């Protein structure tokens, strides 16, 4: 028999949006001097400190998290908006018994540490500087031109097929349904054909 007991799994995650404080303040704009005194920005680590309960290891993680939040910065890169310290502490006991007799017993202790930091835009989780740089580096004029021309051609094909099959529809509501199906199928096939032809014309 094996008994594995996780003594604790603790994750410290701080949402470190560079503009989090200003965003909170913007949502709670004080209207008077009295409101200024009442406006309090919550500490994201306050609840974690209470949950730590004076544990030395957890306090050390919190201290390191505070240090990382204050000092973990790079030139021309936005400060991390999210930092996580995750510690998995496993206390594993293995007991081997046979016919009611205890043969062996072993105990193992393992700790696994995982640190994660995220930079960029919180909503989309990508770095705006990297996005702009990559766009300027790899985007070519032909990419934009071909995209606009393809959009115009595809729109024309869809409108043409819709008008053609709609004009030749017969048989009332049932005929309209069949004409719609034919228009969708025809437009889809023609779009694939025109897309291949236009791609060959622009990039061959």
Secondary structure, DSSP 8 states (H G I E B T S, - for coil): -EEEEEEEEEEEEEE--TTHHHHHHHHT--SSHHHHHH-----TTHHHHHHHTT-HHHHHHHHHHHHHHHH--BTTB---SEEEEEEEEEEEEEEEEETTEEEEEEEEEEEEEEEEEE-S-TTT-S-HHHHHHHHHHH--HHHHHHHHHHHHHHHHHHHHHHHHHHHT--SHHHHHHHHHHHHHHHHHHHHHHHHHHHHHHHH-
